């Protein structure tokens, strides 16, 4: 089974604390390493958790509030100083290119590798990355400035076929892949054996939805429906719902309500306000609505497994 694992690098909101850093996550899908947001100290967290910088080829920035991108310049510079030559792709609001280039202009920094920018179009479910293993689509979030979330979708995995079935039907080796992809089998006698009689298990593609800074907004539900893991910010407890609305953020209960209404299998909450030293009340509130909720904790990895 190929990897589909999320590691939390930062889980705080705008202000870091002595124990929590601003938002950053690393997603490993079939040994493709995607960095999702890049708050301050992201490169330190990568070192701390023994993640190699140079394995990251794609960086997704949700929006241009500093707690989601201020670690990027340092990370890019360290990649350069450590000898990177492979091109790096950045998916972000279009203005980020100017921010990066003006910094490097006045520091007279010339990277050894090429940066390729992919500006957000702020279109719901826009396909912004695709290869043979995974695709990434955007979610337009409701925040104070333009902001995108992301849905990472595994390409449909191949079905399994047992050795016993192969032996029983005497299936040639060169036809097994076609059957795993959904094909029927034509026997030497001209009999068609339907695919459903040949495969033992067909797995549904795994999905991870990342909803960074956003107020409660049910318009995104159709784009995150049935995901295996939903990350939704939960900056405040419910007694601060008015403050959440004012700052275009969400409460733990609102995040859990989104998980229920989207039929998500699991919910992870994060982006905690620095006012909360103890995160248990946030977890308790979310679990009162959606039991299968977990906290984003720095250094912890969560495997996204097949559900069938």
C-alpha positions in Angstrom: 0.0 0.0 0.0 1.4 3.4 -1.0 2.0 6.1 1.6 -0.7 8.7 2.3 0.6 10.4 5.5 0.2 13.9 7.0 2.8 15.4 9.4 2.0 18.5 11.3 4.9 21.1 11.4 3.0 24.0 12.8 -0.5 24.4 14.3 -0.7 27.8 15.9 -2.6 30.8 14.5 -1.2 34.3 13.9 1.0 34.4 17.0 3.4 31.6 17.7 3.9 30.4 21.3 6.8 28.7 23.0 5.2 25.4 22.2 3.4 26.0 18.9 4.6 27.3 15.6 2.5 28.9 12.8 0.8 26.7 10.2 2.8 24.3 8.1 2.1 20.7 7.1 3.9 18.0 5.1 1.9 15.5 3.1 3.5 12.3 1.7 1.5 10.6 -1.1 3.3 7.8 -2.7 6.7 9.4 -1.9 5.6 12.7 -3.4 6.3 15.3 -0.7 3.9 18.3 -0.6 4.5 21.2 1.8 1.2 22.9 2.7 1.7 26.5 4.0 5.0 27.6 5.4 4.8 29.7 8.5 7.8 30.9 10.5 10.3 28.2 11.6 9.0 25.7 9.1 12.6 24.8 8.1 13.5 24.3 11.7 10.6 22.0 12.2 11.6 20.0 9.1 15.0 19.5 10.6 13.6 18.7 14.0 11.4 16.0 12.6 14.1 14.7 10.3 12.4 15.5 7.0 14.8 16.2 4.1 14.2 19.6 2.5 15.2 18.5 -1.0 12.4 15.9 -1.2 9.9 18.7 -1.4 9.2 19.7 -5.0 5.8 21.3 -4.6 4.8 24.0 -2.1 1.2 25.1 -1.7 0.5 28.5 0.0 -3.1 29.2 0.9 -3.0 33.0 1.3 -0.7 35.9 2.1 -1.1 36.3 5.9 2.3 36.0 7.3 1.6 33.0 9.6 1.1 31.0 6.4 4.1 32.0 4.3 6.8 33.9 6.3 9.0 30.8 6.6 9.2 30.4 2.8 12.0 32.8 2.0 14.3 31.1 4.6 13.4 27.6 3.4 14.1 28.5 -0.2 17.4 30.1 0.7 18.5 27.0 2.7 17.6 24.8 -0.2 19.9 26.9 -2.3 22.7 26.9 0.2 22.4 23.1 0.5 23.0 22.7 -3.2 19.6 22.2 -4.7 19.5 22.2 -8.5 16.1 20.7 -9.1 13.2 23.0 -10.0 10.6 23.8 -7.3 6.9 24.5 -7.9 5.0 27.1 -5.9 1.2 27.2 -5.9 0.1 30.5 -4.4 -1.7 33.8 -4.7 -0.1 35.7 -7.6 1.4 38.4 -5.5 3.8 35.9 -3.7 6.1 36.0 -6.7 6.7 39.7 -6.3 7.3 39.3 -2.6 9.9 36.6 -3.1 11.6 38.4 -6.0 11.9 41.8 -4.3 13.6 40.1 -1.3 16.1 38.3 -3.5 16.7 41.5 -5.6 17.8 43.6 -2.6 19.8 40.8 -1.0 21.4 40.0 -4.3 20.4 36.3 -3.9 20.5 34.1 -7.1 19.1 30.7 -6.5 20.9 27.7 -8.1 17.5 26.2 -9.0 14.4 27.4 -10.9 11.2 28.5 -9.1 8.1 27.8 -11.2 5.0 29.8 -10.0 1.4 28.6 -10.4 -0.8 31.5 -9.4 -4.2 30.7 -7.9 -7.2 31.5 -10.1 -9.5 31.3 -7.0 -11.9 28.9 -8.8 -13.6 26.2 -6.8 -12.3 22.7 -7.5 -9.7 24.0 -10.0 -7.1 21.4 -10.9 -3.7 22.9 -10.1 -1.5 19.8 -10.0 -1.7 16.3 -11.5 0.6 13.3 -12.0 0.0 9.6 -12.3 -0.5 9.2 -8.6 -2.3 12.3 -7.3 -4.3 15.4 -8.2 -4.7 18.6 -6.2 -7.7 20.9 -6.5 -8.5 24.3 -4.9 -11.2 25.3 -2.5 -12.1 29.0 -2.3 -12.3 29.8 1.4 -14.1 32.7 3.1 -11.4 34.8 4.7 -10.4 38.4 5.1 -8.1 38.3 2.1 -8.2 35.9 -0.9 -7.6 32.4 0.4 -7.5 28.9 -1.0 -7.8 25.5 0.6 -6.7 22.3 -1.2 -8.0 18.8 -1.8 -5.4 16.1 -2.4 -6.9 13.2 -4.2 -5.2 9.9 -4.8 -5.6 8.5 -8.3 -7.7 5.3 -8.2 -5.5 2.5 -7.0 -5.4 -0.8 -8.9 -7.6 -3.6 -7.7 -6.2 -6.8 -6.3 -6.3 -10.2 -8.0 -5.4 -13.3 -6.1 -2.9 -15.9 -7.1 -5.7 -18.5 -6.9 -7.8 -16.6 -9.5 -4.8 -16.2 -11.8 -4.0 -20.0 -11.5 -7.7 -21.0 -11.9 -8.2 -19.1 -15.1 -4.6 -19.5 -16.3 -4.3 -15.8 -16.8 -1.2 -14.8 -18.7 1.2 -12.4 -16.9 0.9 -9.7 -19.5 -2.9 -9.4 -19.0 -2.9 -9.0 -15.2 -2.4 -5.3 -15.3 -5.3 -4.7 -17.6 -7.5 -6.7 -15.3 -6.3 -4.7 -12.3 -7.3 -1.6 -14.2 -10.9 -2.9 -14.7 -10.7 -5.1 -17.8 -12.4 -8.4 -18.3 -10.6 -11.6 -19.3 -11.1 -13.4 -22.6 -10.1 -17.1 -22.2 -8.5 -19.0 -25.0 -11.9 -20.7 -25.5 -13.6 -17.4 -26.1 -15.3 -17.1 -22.8 -15.5 -13.6 -21.3 -14.9 -13.6 -17.5 -16.2 -10.3 -16.1 -13.8 -8.2 -14.0 -15.9 -8.4 -10.9 -15.3 -12.2 -10.8 -11.6 -11.7 -11.0 -10.7 -9.0 -8.6 -10.8 -9.5 -4.8 -10.8 -5.9 -3.7 -11.3 -2.6 -5.3 -10.2 0.4 -3.2 -11.6 3.9 -3.2 -9.1 6.7 -3.7 -8.1 8.4 -0.5 -8.8 12.2 -0.1 -7.4 14.9 2.2 -9.0 18.3 2.4 -7.1 21.3 3.9 -9.2 24.3 4.9 -6.8 26.8 6.4 -8.2 30.2 7.4 -11.9 30.5 6.9 -15.1 31.5 8.6 -17.9 28.9 8.7 -19.2 28.7 5.1 -21.3 25.8 3.9 -20.6 26.6 0.2 -17.5 24.5 0.3 -19.2 21.3 1.5 -19.7 20.0 -2.0 -16.0 20.2 -2.6 -14.9 18.4 0.5 -17.7 15.8 0.6 -16.7 12.3 1.8 -13.0 13.0 2.3 -11.0 10.6 4.5 -9.5 13.4 6.5 -10.7 17.0 6.8 -8.4 19.6 8.3 -10.4 22.6 9.3 -9.2 25.5 11.3 -10.7 25.9 14.8 -9.1 29.1 16.1 -11.6 29.7 18.9 -14.0 28.0 21.4 -17.7 28.6 20.9 -17.9 31.4 23.5 -15.8 33.5 21.1 -18.0 32.9 18.1 -18.5 36.6 17.6 -14.7 37.1 17.5 -14.4 34.3 15.1 -16.9 35.9 12.7 -15.3 39.3 13.1 -11.8 37.9 12.1 -13.1 35.4 9.5 -12.2 32.4 11.5 -14.0 29.4 12.9 -14.8 27.8 16.2 -14.2 24.1 17.1 -17.9 23.4 17.0 -18.2 25.0 13.5 -15.3 22.9 12.3 -17.0 19.8 13.6 -20.3 20.8 12.0 -18.5 21.1 8.6 -17.2 17.5 9.1 -20.7 16.2 9.8 -22.3 18.0 6.9 -19.6 17.0 4.5 -19.7 13.3 5.6 -16.0 13.4 6.3 -14.6 10.2 7.9 -12.2 12.1 10.3 -11.6 15.7 11.3 -8.4 17.3 12.4 -8.6 20.8 14.0 -5.8 23.3 14.3 -4.8 27.0 13.9 -5.3 27.4 17.6 -5.4 30.9 19.1 -2.4 31.6 21.3 -4.8 32.3 24.2 -5.4 28.6 24.6 -2.6 26.9 26.6 -4.7 23.7 27.0 -6.1 22.4 23.8 -8.4 19.8 25.4 -11.5 22.1 25.6 -11.2 22.7 21.8 -11.1 18.9 21.3 -14.0 18.4 23.7 -16.2 20.9 21.9 -15.5 19.4 18.5 -16.0 15.9 19.7 -19.4 16.8 21.2 -20.5 17.3 17.5 -18.2 15.0 15.6 -16.7 12.2 17.7 -13.9 11.2 15.2 -12.0 14.4 15.8 -8.3 14.7 16.6 -5.9 17.6 17.4 -3.2 18.8 15.1 -0.1 18.3 17.2 3.4 19.3 15.9 5.6 16.3 15.1 2.7 13.9 14.9 1.9 12.0 11.7 -1.5 10.7 10.7 -1.8 7.9 8.2 -4.8 8.2 5.9 -5.8 4.6 5.3 -8.2 2.9 2.9 -11.7 2.8 4.3 -12.8 -0.3 2.3 
